[in-house]
Amino acid sequence: MKKRLLSTLLALCMVLALFPETAWAVDIVDSGTCGENLTWKLDSDGVLTIDGTGNMKDYNNFGSMPWYNKRMEIKSVVLNEGVTNIGAQAFFDCANMENISIPSTVNSIGGMPFAGCISITHINLANDNASYCINNGVLFTKDMAQLVYYPTGLSNSSYTIPSGTTSIEHAAFLENKGLREVTLPLGLVSIGNYAFEGCTNLSSIALPNTLTNIGSFAFSGCTNLTAISIPSSVTKIDTAPFAKCTKLINIQVDADNTAFCSNDKVLFNKGKTQLIQYPVGLSGDYIVPTSVTNIKNYAFASAFGLTNITIPSNVTAISAYAFDKCTGLKNVYYSGTAEQWNSISIDSHNESLTSAKIHFIDPDKPDPPVNPDPDIPNISRDKYQFHVVDENGRSLPNVSVIYSDGVDEQTGITNESGLVTFNLLTIGTPEVEATLEGYIPWTNRNSNWEKSPNRYETIIMYPTGLGEYKLSSCRYSNSSLMTNSTDLLTRTKTVSLGNDAPLAGDLDDGKFYISCKAASDSNVARYELWQGAKKIAETTSILFDSLSSDKFSSGGGCFIRVVATDGTHVDTNINLQFKKASINKITSLSISSTKVSFKVGDDIPYVGGQTINFDLPINVPITALVDENGKVQIGFNLNIYGGKTEEEQIQKAKELLTDVRSYSYYKGFGRLSAGQQEVFKSLVKNSNKFEIIHNLETLKKNSEFNLLGYAEGDFSNSTAKGQIMLQLKIKAGEFGYNTWVWVVPVTVQVKLGLEGNVIGEIEFDWANATLAGTLDAKASAELEAFGGVGVGKAVGVGAYGKAKLEGTYRFIGTPQGPQSLDLTGELGVKAYLAWAEWRKAFAYNTWHLYSANNVRSQSLNETSESAWLSLYDAEAYQIHDLDYLEEESEWMGYPIMLLDDSASTNLTPLLTDTYRNAQPTLVAADDGLYAAFLRADSTTGDVYVAVTKYSKGVWASPVRIDPSAVMDGTPSLCVAEDGTIWLAYSQTETGYDNTSLLDYAKKQSVVVGSIDSTTLAFTQAASYTGNHYAHLQRITLIDNIPTLVWADSSVTDDNSVLWPASSSVYTATYTGGQWSPAQLLVNVDKPVLQLAAGAQAGAFNVAYVVDEDGDYTTAEDKNRKRKMYHRIY
């Protein structure tokens, strides 16, 4: 039993292996030209090969190279001898490319050929290349003067560039995530554009005093770089070399530099008319020098901590992206009029600047106010002011105040308004002490006091004897570390109720913290937190830990009760309010609609008969924050990990989506860059799966559907606005399924590697948990038809062609859900009979399978149906063109492979580019596997049966069984009980008219004979000619007796060969050492389309399929009017 099962599996594998390579699509998946004399081809193993002579084209527009749409499938690149250069940006964003082979003939390499190739670890360079060399895995020019490319996939944390190197080429280290330190040699002159862009772990780099040129975006996005020193030798700095270095806090320029200078850590040209780069890791306020006339590209981009900026009236131009993503910028103080401001040339992507509040100030006042809040005095940037009041809020004059940072101690006396002002201490948290006779001294020592960003603080002092147990401080924070706290004695904090769910509302993990301290704490037993008559919590320390808003009710009435050791207590009211807000009840977002599922009609190519599921449901978590100013921030599907805060991740999501939308070529539906994809992946928490073709589990398992978004709003409203990005992704691979093209059984191959992104603006109503806006996502998959090696009728029929299945799904908007599903492409059908080939390619067409609320199973148009009927018109046939056989490969005797789940990628061809109507058959014997199939000779046009055998691990070279035959057909094999290998096939020898199908049919006979197990030689045992057209032969064992069946069809003209009006079924058996004469089994007065024989309970059974009405033009013929009959003999 085991032997029989193994034989069956091996037999099946052999049948599959005999298909032409093009049928299994395990070879060339795409090809074209890339130079005047250069061609390229990409195979299914991901190898991109470039052949020919001469130069490759330059592809200076991102994504313009011909293999761009297949770039994610490329794993390695081979440039063969004769290729003389690598074109600019030739392999842009080939993120899965691991290596490249460069021949000796390459003598030049264009700019940034490997930009975005984040997986390259190895470069194979021909040893005899005269222009380039490899040093420690890095590509240099032969003289080592130019460092061309450092493989991005290398995992080294440090690298020292060899001495003698004078230039680093464009994008040489682009997006290398492993390097932390790079040592540049003395003698280095130039650093190219994007040379170190996106090296996110690079923390330090020293520029040598021989460097003269720093290219555009050379260190852009080096997010761990904290400081840079520019030597005196630098004379040229191109656009934004230090943009988006979010930890950069210091730029210094050598005082002897004649072209550039630094001032307050900011980079300028020497005359300080151009502000080139602000260290965006700094936070707080900044005053642009009055000499500046132009703020350059990306100068403040991603300065998240910049809150206020003063711009002088001399500024006439602000370049593109100068203030891009300055999300913390609130106020712009302009030392000019509104008319002057409007005359400034402000280029694109400066929304952070133009959306901030613009203040027009008197230019004679060099120190403008920094806080427009009318409740807080205007304090100069270099000052810090205290307002001292009593327990009733009345100002206290003559209070002695000490303000010290441990080194610089300042003292002052409050004026009649209770105000005292000091020079701002910028380092650390200063100590403050206030004393007044008759009042309890106030100090911030041993408390959680922190500096106010407004540089203004209110101090409450209590009279002695009355206020010993009054609070001197009380602060609110979302963190147990009491960072970013709010003073509840002088400011009001509004908290939303219901913040008890993880990552909900304005709280960390649904908790908040209050720290308080009595004016004198020597006899304090405990602190109690009350709201009205309800005690909420108590603590013996100064911290109320992990408070939850669900214990409070709407409104205020909160106070802290200080209980002394003797039992007395004193209450201090605090400004803590609670408000109902449904945002805190929303912890997840679900987007779904009624699932659309429908079966496509059989007359639709590629997907005919398949059940299509059209539903991409979303269920993702929501992260919501509300700050003390009432600003609401919401994150959709954010991954909070590695110590990151919700606020940081929401901000990062906002930066990514804004960045993606800012580039025109990413608008709508497209791919992310490798760097953007990495950030996107790190931010997304939950992935969703989707299914398009029902029951194709392999496809479903390899699919991903992700959502990422953010929204911002005001707590007083119930809506927030932002952006959402949807990503559809299918991992690279190929999957197949069976379907029908009219009456032709074919296999459709889904060629994957799909990625699509769509971004849209949304409005989120947290009161109702609904999204408003319109966001349509489109996805497509490539389909390719092949196979159909025969349909068991008069002729062998196959299908070929390519198409795209494209769908649109509305995630947000009305009506929600799937909007359309279209199949667009072309399809061809080929039929083979003897020397003749029928061929019809149907025009490029679109089949609308689905539109919203209207499923339509489309039928073929009249032209296509008429074209199909010409299959039975003999005049539509012509002598087949066998020129393609010139590309037929040598015989490959590969070992056999057992089929498994990945068989579509494991199968190895035995012949490629072989005869397309090969019709292979296979049988298992005790000494091995035997296979028979049709081959063709491109010179003579002969079609003949060839036999091969699998034994001792290899397939034998095929043997032609009948040298005199010129038109063989449909081989059939069986193994007798004594081990004899029997072969039956149809045979036509010379002497027929090759312009007449009728003459061919009448001269065709069915031949049966045995195959020698050693030589594979064929010995004919019998031949049956019939009365008309002998064909559809099958040989099998019936009760251990070799039995042959065939049909003898009545033919009167060429068309009747294609559709015989009637047939007779015959049989012959091998008994007593010889084959018997033909025996009539049954006459059938309809066309016989298919024939088979077998045994049931030892009895001889014959089954045949007929066309019930005998009319091939019947439109429903293929679905309803064919019947199978069987007879027992």
N, C-alpha and C positions, 0 to 999 in steps of 0.2 A: 504493500500500500504506500509506504514512504517513498519507495523508488518511483512508483507511478506519479505521486504528487510532485516530486522533484522534477521528474521528466516533463510534467505539464508546465511547471513554472519556467523551466529552462526553454521549453518550446515557445512559450509566450514571449519570453525575452528575446528569442531569436527573431521572431516575427517583427517585433518592434525595432530591433536593431537593423533589420534589412531596409527600413524606410530610408529614402534619400535624406541626406543631412539637412537639406532645406526643409523637409517635412517636420523634423524635430526642432528646428531653429536653435541648434546647439552650436552654430558656427557664427556667421556674420549677421549681426543685428542691425547694422547701419553702415553706410559708406558714402563717399563723395570725394571732392577735390579740395585741396587746401593750398594750392599754388599752381603756377602755370603748368608745371610738369610733375606735380605731386598729387597722390591720391591717399585717402585714409580709409580704414575700415575698423569697426569695433565688433569684437566677437562676444559671445555670451559669457565668456570667462572674465570679461571686463578688460581685455587687452586691446588698447588702441594702437594700431600699427600704421605708420606713415611710410610710404614707398615713393620712389621716383628720384628725380634729380632736380637740384636747384633750390631756390628759396621758398620758405613758407610765407604765406601772407601775414601781414600785421593785423591784429584785431584790437585797434585802439579804442573802440567802443565796447564797453563792458558787455559780455554776453554775445558778441557778434561772431564768435568762431562757430563753424558748422556743426560741431558736436556738442554745443552748449546744452541742448535739451536732453542729451544723454550723459551729461558730465557726472552725474551721481553714480552712473554704472561703471565709470572708468576706474580700474584698480591699478593698472600699470600702462606705461606708454613705451613703445619701441619705435625709435627712429632708425630706419635702415640706412645702410651705406648709400650715399648719393645725395641725401638731404644735407643742405649747406647752411641752413640757419633755423633758429627757432623764433617764430613770430612773436611780436609784442602781445602780451596778455593771452598767449595761445591756450593756456590751460587754466584760465581764470575760474576760481571757485570749484575746481575738481576736488571736492573735499574728501573723497574716498581713495584718491590716487596715492599709492604707497611707494612707487618707484618709477624711474625713467631710465631708459638706455639711450645714450647719445653716441653716435658713430664718429669715426675719425674725420669724416668729411664736414662736420659742422664747424664753421669758422666764425659765426656771429650769433648773438642771442639778443633778441629785442627786449624792451623794457617790461618788467614785471611779468614774466611768462608763467610764474608759479604762484601768483597772488591768490590767496584763499585755499591753497592746496595744503590743508592743515595736517594731512596724514603722511606726507612724504618722509621716509626715513632713510632712503638709499638712492644714490645716483650712480648708475653704471656708465662709466665713461671709457671709450675705447683707449687703450694704452698708447696708441700711436696718433692720438688727436694732437695736432700741432698748435691749437689755439687755446685749449683749456686743460685744466688739471684738477685732481681731487686731492685735498689736504685734510686729513682727519675727518673725512666724510663731507667736507664743505667744498663747493664748486668755486674755483678761481680761474682767472685768465692764466695762461701758461707762465707768464712772468710773475705771478702772484701779486700783481699791482692792484687788481680789482677783485674784490670779494663779490661774486655774482649771486650766490644763493646759499643760505644756511638752511638745510632741510627742516621744515617746521615741526615734523614729527619727532625729531631727536629729543631725548629726555634729559639732556645735560642741564645742570643748574647754573653752570658758569662756562664761559668761553673766552679765550684770549686770542685776539686776531693777530696773526703773525706779523713781525716787523717787516717792513718793505711794502706793506699794503697801503696804497694811497687813496683808494676810494671804496666806499660801500655802495653797491648799486641799488637802484630802486627796489623797494619791497624785499630786500635781502633777508631780513629777519621778521617779516610781517606776520603778526598773530602767533608768535612763538610763546606758548604759555609756560614753558618750563624754565627758561632762563631767568635767573635772578640778578646775575652780574655779568657784564661784558667789559672786557678790558680792551681799550682802543690803543693802537701803537702810536708812538711818536713818529711823525711823518705822514699821518693820515691827513688828507687835504679836503675830502668831500664826503658828505653823508647824503645819500640819495633820497628822493621822495618816498615816503611811507616806509623808510628803512626799518624802523623799529615799531611801527604803529601796531597797537593792540598787544604789545608784550606786557601783559597785565601783571606779571610777577617781577618785572625788572624794577629793582629798588634803588640802584645807584649806577651812575655811569660818569666817568671823568673824560671831558673833552680835551684832547691834547692841544698844545699851543702851536700846532702846525695847521690846524683846521681852519679853512677859509669859508666853506660853504655848508649850510645846513638846509636840506631840502624840505619841500612842503610836507607837512604832517609827519615829519621824520620820527617824532616820539609821541605822536597823538595817541591818546587812549592808554598810555602807560600809567595805569591807575595806582601803582605802588611807588611811583617816582615822587620823592618828597622835595628834592632840591636839585638845581642845575647851575653850574658855573660856566659862563661863556668866556673863553680866553680872548686876549687882545688880538689874536690873528684872524678872527672871524670877520669877514667883510660882507657876507651875503647871508641873509636869513629869508627863506621863502615863506609861503603862506602857512601860518598856524602850526609850527613844528611841535609846540607843546600843548596843543588843544586837548581838552577833556582829560588832562592829568589831574584827576580829582583829589589827589593827596599832595599835590605840589603846593608848597607854601613859601618857597623862596627862590627867586631868580637873581643871580648876581652876575654882573658884567665887569670884567677887568677894567680898571680906571684908564688904562692906556689904549683901550679899544677906540678906534677913530670913527667907527660906523654906528655903534650901539652903546647904550648905557642902561643902568637900572636905577630906579628911585623908589624907595619904600618897597623893595622886593619885586617891583613891576618892571617889565622889559619895554624899553622905548628905543626909537632911533636916536642918534646922537643929539639932535636938536630938540628932542622931546616933543616933536610935532605929531608923531605917530605913536599911539599906544598899541604895542604889538601883542603883549601877553600879560594878563593878570594871573597870578598864581591862584588857580580856582579852588585850591584846598583851604584858602583863607575864608574866614567868616566875618560878618559884621558889616561895617560901612566903609565906603571908599570915596575919596574926593579926587577926581581927575584933575591933574595940573592944568592951569590956565593956558599953558603953551600948546596944548594938544589941539590939533585941528581935525585929525582922522583917527577913529577907533577901528582897528583892522579886523579882518575876518577872524571869528572864533576867539576874540580877545578875552571875553568873559564867559564863553560857552561852558555850560555845566558848572558854573559857580553857584552851587546850591545854597551855600551859606551867605551869599551876598544879599543883604536885606535893604540897604539904602545906598544910593549913589548920587554924587553931585557932579554934574556935567557943566563945564564952562560954556559961555556963549560963543567962544572961538571955534568950537567944534562945528564943522560944516558937513561931515560925512561919517556915517556909521555903516560899516561894511556888512555883508551878508553873514549871518550866524554869529555876529559879535556878541549878542546876549541870548543865544539859543539855550533853552532849558535852564535859565536862571529862575528856578521855580520859587525861590524864597524872596525874590525882589519885590518889595512893596511900594517903595517911594523913590521917585526921581526928582532931584532938586536941580533946577536949571537956572543958571544965572543970566537969564535973558527973558524976553517977552514971549508970549504965546505965538506971535507972528514970526519971531526968530526961530522958535522951536519947529514950527511947521515948515520952515524953509530948509531945514537940515535934510540932506539926502540919506534916508534910512532904508537900507536894502532889505531883502527878504529874510525871513526866519529870525525876526527880532521881536516876536510877539510878547516875550517876557518883559521887554522894555516898554513897548507901546501900551501894554495892558496895565502896567503899574500906574499908581497915582502920580501925576506930574504936578510939581509945585514950582511956580515961577517966583524967584526970590530976588531981592535987591542985591545987585552985584557988589555994592559997597559993604555988605555984611558977609565977610568971608566964612563965617561959622554958622551955617543955617541950622534951623531946627531939624530934629531927626524923628520926631514923633508927632503926627498930626492930631493925636487924641486930645480933645479940648480939656479932659479931666486931668491931664498931666502937663506940667509946665514944659516949655521948650528948653531943653538942656543942650548946651554945646557938647560936641563930641569928646572933648578932652576934659569934661567936668563930671562930677557925680554929686547929686543934691539929696539932702535929707529934709523931710518935713516932720517935725516933732509935735505931737498932739497929746491932749489928756484923754481920760477914759470917755469923755463925752465928745471927742473929736475937735475940741478947741485948740487952736495953735498955742504952743508954749514958747515964749521968748526966753533968752538968756540961758538956754540949755548948753552945757559944755559937751562937745562931741569930739571924740578921738577917732581918727580914720587911719588905719595902719596896715601895711603888708608885711610887717616884721623887719623891714629895712627902712622904709620911708614912713614916718609917722607925722600926720597932720592933725592939727587941732583947730577948732572953730567954735563960735558962739552963734546960736540961732538968733535971727532978727525978730522984729515985731510980728512977722508973719510965720514964725516958727521954722524958717528956712535957714539952712547952712549949706554952702557949696564948697567942694574940694576939687583939687586936680585929680583926674581919673587915675586910679591905680589899676594897671592892666594885667598884672601877674597874679594868678591864684585868687583865693577868696580873702578879701581883707577882713580884719577884725574891727568891729565898731563898738564904741561904748558911749552912752549918753548919761549924764548926771545932772541933777538939779535938786537943790535943797528942798526937802519936804516931799520928794518923790523917790520911789524905789528905783535904783540904778537899772538901766537897760543895757544888755549886751547880746551880741549874736554868738558868743562863745558857746561851745557844746550844744549847738542847735543845727538844724538843717538849712540855715539861712543861705541863700545864694544871691549873687548880684542880679539886679534887674536889668534886662536888655535896654530899658528906657533910661537907665542911669538916674533913676529917681526912686526914693524909698520913703515910706511912712513909718515912723516909730511911735508907738503908743506907750505912754508912761502913766503909772498909777500912783496916787498919793500913798505915803507910808501910813500904816494903820488901816488902810482901806483896801489897797490893791496888792497885798503880799501874794495872794493866791489868784490874782488876775493873770491872764495869759500875756506873756511878753511876745510870744510867737506862736503861730498856728499855720501850718502849710499843708496843702493837698498835692498829691502826685499819683500818677498811674504806675509808678515804680516804687518798689521797696527801698531803692537807693535814694529816693526822694529827688530825683533829677527832674528838671523842667517843672518845678513846683509852682503853686499859686498861693500867695499870702491870703489866707481866709479872714484876716483881721481888717485888711484894707481893700481887698478885691473880692468880687463875687464869682464863685464857680458854680456853673449850672451843669448838673449831671443828669443824664437820661435814665429813666427807670427801665428795669428789665435787663440790665447788663450782667446777667448771670450765666451766659453761655460762653464757651471758649471763643476767643477772637471776635467777640461781638461788641458793638458800640464803641465808646471812646476809652475803653479800659483794657488793660493787659490781662488776658485770661479771665475777664469778667470781675476783676478785683481792683480796689483802689486803697490808698494809704493816707493817713493823716498823722502828722507829727506836731506835737504841741509842747510848750514849756511855760511854766508859771514864772511870774516875775521873781519869786524867791522859792526855790524848790527844796529847801533844806528839811521842811516838815511835811512834804507832800506824800500822802499814802497811795493815792491812785488818781487817775484821770478817767472821767466818764463822758461818753458821747450820747447826747440826748436829741430827740426831735419831739418838741412839745412835751407830752406827758409820758412818752415812751423812751425807755433807756435802750439804746442800740448796742453799745459795747462798752467795755472798760479795760484799762490796762494799768499795770504798775510801772511800766516803762514810759517813755515819752511817745511811743509809736502805737497807733491803732493799725494792726496788721490785717491785710486781706479782707477789707470791708466789701460787702456786696450791697448793691443798690436795692435788691429785692426786700431788704429789711426797712426801707424808708418808704414814705408816702409822698405824693405830689405836693410841692410847695417848699417853704423854708421852715423857720422855727427851730433851727439847730443851734445848740450851744454845747460848750465843754464845761463840765463841772469838775472843779479841782477839790478833792476831799483830803483834808489834813489828817495828821495822825491822831489829833484829839477829837475827830469826828465832825468838826466844822467844815463847811464847804462854801465855795464862791463860784458863781456861774459867769461865763463870758460868752456872749453871743458871737457866732461865726457866720460868715456870708456864704453859706452852703445851701444851694437850691436844687430841687429835683423836679424833673419835667418828664411827662409821658412822651415817648417817641417810639413809633413802631419799628424804627431802624434796628432796634436792639433785639427784636423778635425774629429778624431775618438772618438765618445762619447759612442758608443755601439758596441757590438759584436753579430752577428747573426750566428748561426750554424744550418743549416737545409739541407735537401735533399728532393728529390721527395718522397712524401709520398707513402709508399707501403701499399696497402689494397687488401686483397683477401679473397675469401670465401673458407673454407675448405670443401672438399668432405664429403658426409654423411657417408662414410665408415671409417672415421678416428674416433677412440674413443675419448671421452671427449670433443673435440672441433668440432666434425663433424657438418656441417651446419652453423657454426659461421663465422661471418666476422671478420677477424683479421686485426687490424690497427697496423702498424709498423712504428712509426714516433715519435721521441723525439726531437722536435725543441728547440733551445735555443735562447733567446734574453736577453742579460744582459748588464748593463752599464759598462763602462771602466773608471777607474781612472788613470790618467797619471801625473807623476811628473818628472821634470828635474832640478837637482840641479846646483849650480854655477860651479861645476866641469864637467858638461856635463853628469852626470850619470842619466840614464833613469830608472824610476821605474813605473811599470804598474800593476794595480790591476784589476781583472775581477770579477764583481758582488760583490764589497765590499760595506758593509753597513757603512756609515760614520755617527756616532751618538754620543750623549752625550759629545760633546766637543772634541771628538777624531779627530786627524788630519789624512789626507790621508796617510801621511808617516807612522804614527803609525799603521794604519790598514793594510797597505801593509806589513809592517814588521811582524805584528801579523799573517797574512795569511802565510807568508813565514815560520815563526816558526812552525805553525801548520802542514803545508804540509811536511816540513822537518822532523818534529817529527814523523808523521805518517809513512813516508817512512823508518825511521831509525829502525823500528821494523820489523823483518822478518815475523812475523805472521800477519802483516797487509798489506804485499805487495800484490798487485793485488786486488782481490775483497773480501771484508770482512766487518766487523763492526768496528766502532770506539769505543774507550772506552767512558765511560759516560762523563768524563772530556773533551775529545776531541770533542765529539758531542756537548757539551755545547758551546765550543769556536766556532765550525763550525757554529752553529745556529746563534750566535751573529754576525758573520762576513758576512753572506749571505744576500744580499739585496732583490733580486727577486727570487721567487720560480716559477717553471713551472709545469704544469699538464701534465700527459700523459694518453693515452687510449690504452689498448691492445685489449680487447674484445668489439666490437662495441655495443653501446647503453647500456652498463652496467655502468650507471651513478654513482651508489653507489661506484663502484670501482674507477672511475675517480676522484670523489670528495675526496676520501681518499688517493690519490696518490700525491707524491711530487717528483720533479726532480730538483736537485740543482747543481749549478756549482760554484766553487771557484778557483781562480788562481792568480798567480803573474808572472811577468817577469822582468828581469833586462837587461840593455844594455848600450851602449854608444851613446850619442847624435849624434856623427859623423857618426854612422851607422844607418840603418833603421830597424834593427831587435833587438829583446830582447829575452833572453832565460829564461825559468822558469819552473814552474810546474802547472798543472791543476788537480783538483780533481772533479770527478762527483759522485753524490750520488743519487741513486734511493731508494725511501722509500715509503712503503704503510703502513698506520696505521693498527695496529692490528685489526682484524675483520674477519668475514666470510660472503661471498656473494655467492649466487647461481644463476644458470641459467639453462634453459632446453636445452637438445640436444638429439641426438640419438646414440645408439650403435647398429649398424646394424639396425634391425627393432624394437629395444627395446627403448621405451621412458624412459629416465632417467633424474635425476637432477645431475648436476655437482656442487660440492661445491669448491670454491676457498678459501683455507685456507691461510690467509694473516698474515702480521707482517714482511713483507719483508724489508730488508735494505741491500744495497750493495754499496760499495765504490771502485772506481778505480782511481789510480793516474798515471800520465804519464808526461814525460818531453816534453816541447813544445818550439817552436820558433815562435814568433809573429812578422810579418812584418807590421809595422804600416803604411808604405807607401801604401800598398794595402789592409790593414785590413784583413790579412789572417793568419791562423795558420798552422804551419808545424810540422810534427811528426806523430806518430801513437798512437792512443788511442782508445782501444776497451773496451766497457762496456758490462758486462754480467749481466743478471737478470733472476730470475726464480721465479715461483709461484707453490705451491703445489695444485694439483687437486685431488679430491676424488669423485668417482662415487657411487651413491646409488639410490635406488628407482626402478621404473619400475614395479609397483605392478600388472602388467598384461597388455597384449597387445590386449585383446579382441579377442583372437583366441583360439585354442584348449587348450592351456596351459597358465599358468601364468609365465611370464619371468621377471627376474630382473638382474641388473648388479652390480658389485662391483669391487673395485680395487683402486690403487693409482698411480699417475704419476706426473712428473714435466714438466712444460712448460718452456723451456729455450731459451733465445734469446741473440744474440750478435749484438751490434750496434757500428759502427765505427764513432766516432764523429770527429776524426782528422785522416787524411790519405786518401789514394786512394785504392779502391773506397769508397767514403763517404756514410754513411747511414747504413741501416740494412744489416747484413751479413748472418745471419742464424736464423732460428726458428725451434727448435726441440721439439718433444713430446717424453718423455722417461718414460717408466713404464710398469706396467702389468695391465691386465684387465680380469675379469672373468664374465661369464654369468651363471645364474641358471634358470632352468625351473622346474615347479612343476605341477604334475598331480596325483591326488589321493595320494596314499602312496609313489609314485615314485618321485625321484628328479634327474634331469639331470644337470650336472655341468661340466663346462670347464673353466680352467684358462689358458689364453694365455700367452706364454712365455714373459719374460721381453724383451721389444723391443723398438726401436727408430723409430719414424716416422719423416722423414725430411720434414717439412711442407714448408720450404722456404730456399733458398740459394740465394746469391746476383745475381740479374739479371736473376733468374730462379725459378719461382714459380711452385711448383709441388704439386698437390693434390694427395697424395699418396693413393693407394688402398691396401687393405689387401693382405698379401701374400697367396699363395695357401693353405698353411697348415692351416691358420686361417679360410679361407673360407670353407675348408673341415670340419673343426671342427664345424663351425656353422651349416652346413647341418646335422650333427649328431643329432641335436635337434629333427629331425623327424625319428630317428632310435630308435625303442623301446629297442633294446639291449643296448643302451647307458644309459638307466635309471636303477637306483638301488633304493632300499628302502632308504628313506631319513633318515639321522641321526638327531635325535631330542635331542641329549645330551645337546645342548646349552640351551634348555628350563629349565634346572636345575638352570640357573641363572636368570630366569624370575622374575621380581619384583612383589611385592604385588600391588594390585590395588590402584591407586592414584586418588582419586576423586576430583582433583583440580577444582577450579572455572574456567569457560571458559574465554578466552581473545579474544577481537576483534582484528583482524589483522590490522597492520599499517605498516609503512615503515620499522620498526625494528622487524617485526614478526619473522624473522629467529632466533632472540635472545630471543624473549619473549615466544615462544611456550613451553608449559610444557607437558611432556609425561604423559600418563595414565598408560602405561605398557612399561617396558623396557626389552630388550632381549626376546621379545615375538616371536610368530610364524611368519616366514619371508614372508609367503604368505597370510597375514591376510586379504587382500582385503576388507577393511572397507567400509561401506556405511552408510548414515545418512539421516534422514528426520525430518522436523520440524512439530510439531503438536501444537494444542492450549495449551496443558498442559505441553509442554516441548519438548526436542529433544530426538529422539530415534536413536540408532546406532546398527548396526549388523556387526560382523566381525568373521573371522575364528580363532579358537584357536586350539592348539594341546596338546596332553598328551604325555609326554616323556616316560611314563611307558608302556602304552598300544599302542601308535602309533595312537590313534584315532584323527581324525580331525573333529571338530564340530562347529556349529554356536552358537555364544553367543550374547546376547542382553543386552544393558544397556540404561539407561535413565538419561537425565540431567534435574533436577528439584530442585528448592529451593537452587540453588547455588552449588550443588554437583552432581557428576556422581554416579549413583547406581552401586553396585558390579555387574559384568556381570552374567547373568543367562544362563546356557546351555539349549537350547530349546528342545533337543531330546536325552535323555539319551541312547536310543537304537542305535542311528546312529553311525557308525564307520568311515564314510568318506563323510563328507558334503563338499559343494562347492558353491562359488559365491553367497552370499546373496544379495537380492534386496528388497527395502522397498518402500511403498507408504502409504499415508494417505487418507482415503475416506472422502467424504463430511460429513458423520455422525460421523467422528472422529475415526473410526476403523483403527488400525495400521495393515497393511497387509505385510506379509513377504513371499517371495518365495526363494527357494534355491534348489540345487541339493542334492539328498540323496542316499547313498548306505548303506544298512544294512548288517549284518553278513550273511555269506553263499556264498561269492564270493571267487574266487581263487586269493590270493594276489600276485601270480606270473604271472598273465595274465591280461594285460590291456584290452583285448577284453572282458573277463568275467566281469571285473569291469564295463565297459561301458554298457554292455547289462543289467546289474542289477541296473543301475542308473535310478532314476526317478526324476521328478520335482515336488516338494511339495509346496503347498501354504496354508497359514493359518493366523490366527489373533493372536495379542499379547495383553495380559491383561495389561492395563495401570497402574495397581497397583502392581501386582506381577511379571509382565514380563513373565508370563507363556504363552506358545505357544499352540494354539489349531489348529490341522490340519483340513483343510476344504476339500482339494482335493489332489489327487496324479495322475500324468500323466507319464506313463511309456514309451510310444512310441513303435515303432517297432524295433528300433536299439539302438541309443545312444542319450538320451534326455539331453540337456545341453544348455548353453548360455541363460539361462532364464532371463527375465526382466519383472517387474511388474510396471504399471503406471496407471494413471487415464485418460480415454478417455471420454470426455463429462460427467465427474463425475461418470463414471462407472469403477470400478477396472478391469483392463485388463492385462492378462498374455500372453506373447509371449515366444517361445523357439524354438530351432532347434532340429530336430530328424535326426541325421546324419547316413548315411549308413556305417557300419563298418564290415570288414570281417576278419581282423587279428589285431595284436597289433599295427603295423605301421599305419593302417588306423585310429586308434583312434587319433593319432597325426595329421594325414592329411587326413580327410575323402574325399572320391571322390565326394560325392554328399550329399545334405541335403534337408529336407523338413521343412518349417517354419509353425508352428502351433500357434493357439491362443485359449484362453478361457476367458469368462467374468463372473463377479459376478452380477447376476440379480435375483430378486425375492427371495432373501435369500439363494441362492445356486450358486455354480460354475457350469458353463455349461460344456458339453463334449468338447473334443478337436476338433477344426475345422482347416482343412488344408487351409493355405493361398496360398502357392506357393511351387512348386518343383524347386530346383536349381541343375543343373548338374555339378556344380563346388564346390570347398571347400568354405563354409561360414565361414568367419573369425570373423565377428562382427555383432551384432544384436541390434536394438533399435526400440522403438515404441513411437508414439506421436500423437497429434491431430493438424490438420490445418483446420481452419474455421469449426470446429466441426466434420471434417471427420477423420477417422482412418487411420493413416499412419504407414507403416513399412519400415524401412531402413536396408539394410544389405550390408556388404562388402564381395566381393568374390575375389579369386585369378583367374584372367582372363584366364590364360592358364592351370590352374590346376596343374602346375609343380612347386613344392617348390624349385627345384634345379636351377631354372632360376636365373642367376646372377643379372639381373636388376629387379627382381621380386618386391622388396620392394619399388622401386622408380616409376615404370612405368606401371606395369601390374596388379595393383589392382584397382578395380572399385567399386563404391558404387551405389546401386540401391535403389529405393524406390517405393512403391506401395500404392495406395489409395484405401481404401475399404469402 
